[in-house]
Amino acid sequence: MKKYIYIIGVAIMMAACGQKTVVEKTQSEQLKERLQALQQKGYMFGHQDDPFYGLTWEYQADSSDVKNVCGDWPAVMGFELGGIEMADAKNLDSVPFTKMREEIIKHHERGGIVTISWHPRNPLTTIEGGGNAGQKFPEGTAWDVTDSTVVKNILEGGTKYELFQTWMQRVSDFLAQLKTADGQKIPVIFRPWHENTGSWFWWGEKLCTAEEYKALWNMLQDKLNADGFDNLLWAYSPGMALDLTTEKYLERYPGDDRIGLVGIDGYQWGTKEDFVSQLDQNLTMLCQFAKDHGKVAALTECGLQNLTDPTWWTSTLTPVLDKYPISYFLVWRNYKKEWFGPAPSQPDAAYFKQLYEKDNTLFLEDIITK
């Protein structure tokens, strides 16, 4: 009799373990699986700051330049936390953090995907308590690279270590607000310390060693993991470069145990031919890297400023992207004199509609029905 009781007990335990495995799958793991599944259908379109403002409007309910062009929301929306470390009311692009929280929750509830970046001020040269909303390039910002010891000084033992602990806590406090009405955490692609192979941010290649960069990454990730944020899919995204080989990509790569999505940021600042050649080369490397390491690949930022070639969407960008198994591409924001996405008033709108109509480009309606 005991034998039968034992067998039944083992069976119950095994069934319970099986159920436990499903229950304990984190939101970041579920997000990664969703991205991988959607990738079989095509690649998603993303836009930074999409619901906040456009070329001719600001903070109109349920508005979007993208939606006003093609009738659908972007599948992916990007948001920026720069300024949260200062306890500012608005981020570095003057977006109120209260509004940001609302729009992140809205997009998640629509079925969309959220990605968040963070460009913290320079802790060596900024003044604690001094706001910077709307001031992108003065002394003390993320673009202040006048001192090459910033990262060293915010690591343990550095002069700004305690200050940066406070800054990380403020990021944590904001992320803790990203919950649905029933208290569920919202899954987020979290993309800090990006374009690190360049040197225009204080965490760039010429401003810290590879070991210091990885320590910086680990410090932030360990902090947020300890605070219970298992809803973050961590994304590593150096800038596009001629020398972005696998070996170069690995130099500052935090490790497979820390990264879920691998990307590159690639803008067209020169000729179409140079951009296409470099993007081709970089995506070839990136997609092979993602395959070898079991990661999701994405073009985490891209664009042509002010769409000076209206045909860019269909003549330059998508012919390259169509060749690669990426999850999404995200273009930067639309704002007055500087824009990277489509707008109804601009001549590229007709070509963007052609991009929208392609079977393998995914917008919000595509990812909630496919």
C-alpha positions in Angstrom: 0.0 0.0 0.0 2.8 2.4 0.9 4.3 1.7 -2.5 1.2 2.8 -4.3 0.9 5.9 -2.1 4.6 6.7 -2.9 4.0 6.3 -6.7 0.9 8.5 -6.5 2.8 11.1 -4.5 5.6 11.2 -7.0 3.1 11.6 -9.9 1.5 14.5 -8.1 4.8 16.1 -7.5 5.9 15.7 -11.1 2.6 17.2 -12.3 3.0 20.1 -9.9 6.6 20.7 -11.1 5.3 20.8 -14.7 2.7 23.4 -13.8 5.3 25.3 -11.8 7.6 25.6 -14.8 4.8 27.3 -16.8 3.9 29.6 -14.0 7.4 30.7 -13.3 8.3 31.7 -16.8 9.2 35.3 -16.5 7.6 38.1 -18.5 11.0 38.8 -20.1 11.1 35.2 -21.2 7.6 35.4 -22.5 8.5 38.6 -24.4 11.5 37.0 -26.0 9.3 34.1 -27.1 6.8 36.5 -28.5 9.4 38.3 -30.5 10.8 35.1 -31.9 7.3 34.0 -32.9 6.5 37.3 -34.6 9.8 37.2 -36.4 8.5 34.2 -38.4 6.0 36.6 -39.9 8.3 39.5 -40.6 9.9 42.5 -38.9 8.1 45.1 -36.8 8.1 48.9 -37.2 9.0 50.9 -34.2 9.0 54.7 -33.5 10.5 56.7 -30.7 8.2 59.0 -28.7 5.4 58.2 -31.1 2.3 59.2 -29.0 3.7 62.5 -27.6 4.3 64.8 -30.5 4.8 65.1 -34.2 5.8 67.6 -36.8 2.7 69.8 -36.3 1.2 68.8 -32.9 2.0 68.0 -29.3 0.1 65.9 -26.7 -3.1 65.3 -28.5 -5.0 62.3 -27.2 -4.5 59.1 -29.3 -2.5 60.9 -32.0 0.5 59.7 -33.9 2.2 60.8 -37.1 2.6 57.2 -38.0 -1.1 56.4 -37.4 -2.1 59.5 -39.3 -0.2 58.3 -42.3 -1.1 54.6 -42.4 -4.0 54.2 -40.1 -2.2 51.9 -37.6 0.0 52.3 -34.6 3.7 51.2 -34.6 4.1 47.7 -33.2 7.0 48.9 -31.1 7.2 52.2 -29.2 10.4 53.7 -27.8 10.6 55.8 -24.6 13.5 57.6 -22.9 14.3 57.9 -19.2 17.1 60.6 -19.3 16.3 63.0 -16.5 14.7 60.5 -14.2 18.0 60.3 -12.4 17.7 64.0 -11.5 14.2 63.6 -10.1 13.1 65.9 -13.0 9.4 66.1 -13.8 10.3 65.8 -17.6 12.8 63.8 -19.5 15.6 65.3 -21.6 13.2 65.7 -24.5 10.7 67.6 -22.3 8.2 64.6 -22.0 6.5 64.5 -18.6 7.3 61.2 -16.8 3.7 61.0 -15.7 2.6 61.1 -19.4 5.2 58.6 -20.3 4.0 56.1 -17.8 0.4 56.5 -19.1 1.5 56.0 -22.7 3.6 52.9 -21.9 0.6 51.3 -20.2 -1.7 52.3 -23.0 0.6 50.7 -25.7 1.0 47.6 -23.7 -2.8 47.3 -23.3 -3.2 47.7 -27.0 -1.0 44.7 -27.5 2.1 46.7 -28.5 5.7 46.2 -27.5 7.6 48.8 -25.4 11.4 49.6 -25.4 13.1 52.0 -23.0 16.5 53.7 -23.2 18.3 55.7 -20.6 20.7 58.6 -21.3 21.7 59.7 -17.7 23.5 63.0 -17.1 27.2 63.1 -16.5 27.6 62.5 -12.8 31.0 64.2 -12.6 29.9 67.5 -14.2 26.2 67.8 -13.5 24.6 69.5 -10.5 22.3 67.3 -8.4 18.9 69.0 -8.2 19.4 71.0 -11.4 16.9 70.2 -14.1 17.8 69.8 -17.8 14.5 69.1 -19.6 14.8 70.2 -23.2 18.5 70.9 -23.0 20.2 68.1 -24.9 23.9 69.1 -25.4 25.1 71.4 -22.6 27.7 70.6 -20.0 26.6 67.8 -17.7 24.5 65.7 -20.2 25.1 62.2 -21.4 26.9 63.8 -24.3 29.5 65.5 -22.1 32.7 63.6 -22.7 35.1 66.1 -21.3 36.3 63.7 -18.6 37.3 60.1 -19.4 36.9 58.8 -15.8 33.1 59.0 -15.4 32.5 55.2 -15.4 35.5 54.6 -13.1 34.1 57.1 -10.7 30.6 55.6 -10.5 31.8 52.1 -9.9 32.4 50.9 -6.3 35.1 52.9 -4.7 34.7 55.8 -7.0 33.8 59.4 -6.0 30.4 59.3 -7.5 29.4 55.7 -6.5 26.9 56.8 -3.8 25.3 59.4 -6.1 24.9 56.8 -8.9 23.2 54.4 -6.5 20.6 57.1 -5.9 20.2 57.6 -9.7 19.7 53.9 -10.2 17.1 53.8 -7.5 15.2 56.5 -9.3 15.2 54.4 -12.4 13.9 51.5 -10.3 11.2 53.6 -8.8 9.9 54.6 -12.2 10.0 51.1 -13.6 8.0 49.9 -10.6 5.1 52.1 -11.8 4.8 50.3 -15.1 2.0 48.0 -14.1 -1.5 47.1 -15.5 -4.6 47.9 -13.5 -4.5 44.5 -12.0 -0.9 44.9 -10.8 0.9 42.9 -13.5 4.3 44.2 -14.5 4.7 45.4 -18.1 7.3 43.6 -20.2 10.0 46.0 -21.5 12.9 45.8 -23.9 15.4 47.7 -21.7 18.4 49.2 -23.7 20.9 51.1 -21.5 24.5 52.1 -22.4 23.9 51.9 -26.2 26.2 53.0 -29.0 29.1 52.1 -26.7 31.5 51.4 -29.5 31.4 55.2 -30.3 32.7 57.9 -28.0 29.9 60.5 -28.0 28.4 59.3 -24.6 30.4 59.2 -21.4 30.2 55.4 -21.4 31.8 55.2 -24.9 34.7 53.2 -26.1 37.4 55.8 -25.6 36.1 56.9 -22.1 36.2 53.5 -20.3 37.9 50.2 -20.6 35.9 47.1 -21.7 36.1 45.8 -18.1 34.7 49.1 -16.7 31.9 49.1 -19.3 30.9 45.6 -18.3 31.1 46.5 -14.6 28.8 49.4 -15.3 26.3 47.2 -17.1 26.4 44.6 -14.4 25.9 47.1 -11.6 22.7 48.5 -13.2 21.4 45.0 -14.1 22.2 43.5 -10.7 20.4 46.4 -9.0 17.3 46.1 -11.1 17.3 42.3 -10.9 17.6 42.6 -7.1 14.6 44.9 -7.1 12.5 42.2 -8.8 12.4 43.4 -12.4 12.2 40.0 -14.2 10.0 41.8 -16.8 13.1 43.4 -18.5 14.5 41.9 -21.7 18.0 43.4 -21.7 19.2 44.7 -25.1 22.8 45.3 -26.1 23.2 47.7 -29.0 26.5 49.2 -30.2 26.5 51.6 -33.0 26.9 50.6 -36.7 30.5 50.7 -37.7 32.8 49.6 -40.5 34.8 47.5 -38.1 31.9 45.9 -36.2 33.1 42.3 -36.5 32.0 39.5 -34.2 35.2 40.0 -32.3 34.5 43.7 -31.9 31.0 43.1 -30.9 32.1 40.7 -28.1 34.7 43.1 -26.6 32.1 44.8 -24.4 29.4 42.2 -24.6 28.1 41.6 -21.0 27.6 37.9 -21.7 24.8 35.5 -22.8 23.5 35.2 -19.3 22.8 38.9 -19.2 21.5 39.7 -22.7 18.2 38.7 -24.4 18.3 40.9 -27.5 21.2 42.0 -29.6 21.1 45.0 -31.9 22.8 47.8 -33.7 22.0 51.5 -34.0 22.5 52.6 -37.6 21.6 55.9 -39.2 22.3 57.2 -42.7 24.5 60.2 -42.2 26.3 59.9 -45.6 25.5 58.5 -49.0 22.9 55.9 -49.7 25.6 53.6 -51.0 27.7 53.8 -47.9 24.7 53.3 -45.6 23.5 50.2 -47.5 26.9 48.7 -47.7 27.5 49.2 -44.0 24.1 48.1 -42.9 24.4 45.0 -45.0 27.7 44.1 -43.4 26.6 44.8 -39.9 23.3 42.9 -40.1 25.1 39.9 -41.6 27.3 39.8 -38.6 24.5 40.6 -36.1 22.1 37.9 -37.3 24.7 35.3 -37.3 25.7 36.3 -33.8 22.1 36.1 -32.7 21.7 32.7 -34.2 25.0 31.4 -32.6 24.1 32.8 -29.2 20.3 32.2 -29.1 19.3 35.8 -29.1 16.8 38.0 -30.8 18.3 40.4 -33.4 17.0 44.0 -34.1 17.9 47.2 -35.7 17.4 49.1 -32.4 17.7 52.6 -33.9 17.9 53.8 -37.5 16.8 56.6 -39.7 17.5 59.3 -42.3 17.1 62.7 -40.7 14.2 64.7 -42.2 13.8 62.0 -44.9 15.7 64.1 -47.5 15.1 61.2 -49.9 11.3 60.7 -49.8 11.7 57.2 -51.3 14.1 56.1 -48.5 11.7 53.6 -47.0 11.3 51.5 -50.1 14.4 52.3 -52.1 17.1 52.1 -49.4 15.9 50.6 -46.1 13.6 47.7 -46.7 15.6 46.2 -49.6 18.3 45.5 -47.0 16.0 44.6 -44.1 14.1 42.1 -46.2 17.2 39.9 -46.3 17.6 39.5 -42.6 15.7 37.7 -39.8 15.4 40.8 -37.5 12.6 41.3 -34.9 12.1 45.0 -35.5 13.6 48.3 -36.6 13.0 51.6 -34.7 13.3 55.1 -36.2 13.9 58.0 -34.0 11.4 60.7 -33.0 9.4 63.3 -35.0 9.8 66.7 -33.6 9.5 70.1 -35.4 12.7 70.6 -37.3 14.1 67.1 -36.8 12.2 64.0 -37.7 12.9 60.4 -38.7 9.5 58.9 -39.1 6.7 59.6 -41.6 4.3 62.5 -41.3 1.1 63.3 -43.4 2.5 66.6 -44.6 5.7 65.1 -45.9 6.4 63.7 -49.4 7.8 60.4 -47.9 4.3 59.5 -46.6 3.3 57.8 -49.9 6.4 55.6 -49.8 5.8 54.8 -46.1 2.4 53.6 -47.0 4.1 51.2 -49.5 6.3 49.9 -46.6 3.2 49.5 -44.5 1.4 47.5 -47.1 4.3 44.9 -47.4 3.3 41.5 -46.1 6.5 41.2 -44.0 6.3 44.6 -42.2 4.4 44.4 -39.0 2.4 47.1 -37.3 0.2 46.9 -34.2 -2.8 45.3 -35.9 -0.5 42.6 -37.4 1.0 41.6 -34.1 -2.3 41.3 -32.2 -3.9 39.3 -34.9 -1.0 37.1 -36.1 
